[in-house]
Amino acid sequence: MADIPESAISEKFLAGSGPGGQNVNKVATACQLRVNIYALGLAPDAFRRLKLLAGSKLTTEGELVILARRFRTQEANRADARARLSELIDAALVRPERRIKTKPSKAAKAKRVDSKKARSTVKAGRGRVRGTD
């Protein structure tokens, strides 16, 4: 789990939609979490991956906005927002494995050419049959 400085996070509670019945209209239970991504101190490659993963959740000012309104209580939504933030940062910290290019062997190339030739002769033999009139 990523270590996120509290100074980089700001929380705001709003009236949310979703489960809760009439309670939803009266109590601000949805949690909007804003994180300054510049204050996280990520490595440049991890920072780039975070920007890609965040997509439209990232503002032009460099704030990552996460809206959590799945639950009926502020505490549960706050925990959900922080968990989602942590997952996003953890995913950005994982360096993808480099793909190693491979080359087909000579035998594999020869086998491919042979099968193409065999298929070609099968198709060539499908021409119209000329009658002897």
C-alpha positions in Angstrom: 0.0 0.0 0.0 1.3 3.4 -1.0 2.3 6.0 1.6 0.4 9.1 0.8 1.2 12.4 2.7 -1.9 13.9 4.3 -0.8 17.4 3.1 -1.5 16.2 -0.5 -5.1 15.1 0.2 -8.2 17.2 0.6 -11.6 15.7 1.3 -15.1 17.2 0.7 -18.4 15.6 1.4 -21.4 16.1 -0.9 -24.9 14.8 -1.2 -24.6 11.6 -3.1 -26.9 9.5 -5.2 -27.3 5.8 -4.8 -28.5 3.7 -1.8 -29.8 5.4 1.3 -33.4 6.4 0.5 -34.4 9.8 1.9 -31.2 9.9 4.0 -29.3 10.6 0.7 -31.2 13.9 0.3 -30.5 15.1 3.8 -26.9 14.0 4.6 -23.7 14.6 2.7 -22.3 11.1 2.5 -20.5 11.0 -0.8 -16.7 11.7 -0.5 -14.8 13.7 -3.0 -11.1 13.1 -2.5 -8.6 15.4 -4.2 -4.9 14.6 -4.4 -2.1 16.8 -5.6 -0.1 14.3 -7.6 3.0 16.6 -7.7 3.2 16.3 -3.9 3.3 12.5 -4.0 7.0 12.5 -4.9 6.7 9.7 -7.5 9.5 8.7 -9.8 9.1 10.1 -13.4 8.1 6.8 -14.9 5.6 6.0 -12.2 4.3 9.6 -12.5 3.7 9.0 -16.2 2.0 5.7 -15.6 -0.3 7.4 -12.9 -1.3 10.0 -15.4 -2.2 7.3 -18.0 -4.1 5.3 -15.4 -6.0 8.3 -14.0 -7.3 9.4 -17.3 -10.3 11.8 -16.9 -9.9 11.7 -13.1 -6.9 14.0 -13.5 -7.5 17.8 -13.7 -5.3 20.2 -15.6 -4.0 21.6 -12.3 -2.5 18.2 -11.5 -5.2 17.1 -9.0 -6.5 13.5 -9.0 -10.3 13.5 -8.2 -11.9 10.4 -6.8 -15.6 10.4 -6.0 -16.8 7.6 -3.7 -20.6 7.3 -3.1 -21.1 3.5 -3.0 -22.0 3.4 0.7 -24.5 5.0 3.0 -22.0 6.5 5.5 -19.2 9.1 5.3 -16.7 6.9 6.9 -17.3 4.0 4.5 -17.1 6.3 1.5 -13.9 8.0 2.8 -12.3 4.5 3.3 -13.4 3.5 -0.2 -12.0 6.6 -1.8 -8.7 6.2 0.0 -8.5 2.5 -0.9 -9.1 3.3 -4.6 -6.5 6.0 -4.5 -4.0 3.6 -2.9 -4.8 0.9 -5.6 -4.3 3.5 -8.4 -0.9 4.6 -7.0 0.2 1.0 -6.4 -0.7 0.1 -10.0 1.4 3.1 -11.2 4.4 2.0 -9.2 4.4 -1.4 -10.9 6.9 -1.4 -13.7 5.6 -3.4 -16.7 7.9 -6.3 -17.9 9.8 -5.5 -21.1 8.8 -7.7 -24.0 11.6 -9.6 -25.5 11.4 -9.9 -29.3 11.7 -13.5 -30.6 12.6 -14.8 -34.0 11.2 -17.9 -35.7 13.8 -20.6 -36.2 14.9 -21.7 -39.7 13.0 -25.0 -39.3 9.8 -23.1 -38.4 10.2 -20.8 -41.4 10.8 -23.8 -43.7 7.8 -25.6 -42.3 5.6 -22.5 -42.9 6.8 -22.2 -46.5 6.2 -26.0 -47.1 2.6 -25.8 -45.7 1.9 -22.7 -47.9 3.2 -24.6 -51.0 1.0 -27.6 -50.2 -2.0 -25.4 -49.7 -1.2 -23.6 -53.0 -1.2 -26.9 -55.0 -4.5 -27.9 -53.4 -6.1 -24.6 -54.5 -4.5 -24.7 -57.9 -6.1 -28.1 -58.5 -9.6 -26.6 -58.0 -9.8 -25.0 -61.4 -12.7 -25.6 -63.9 -12.7 -28.9 -65.5 -12.5 -28.6 -69.3 -14.8 -30.8 -71.2 -13.7 -32.6 -74.4 -16.3 -31.3 -76.8 
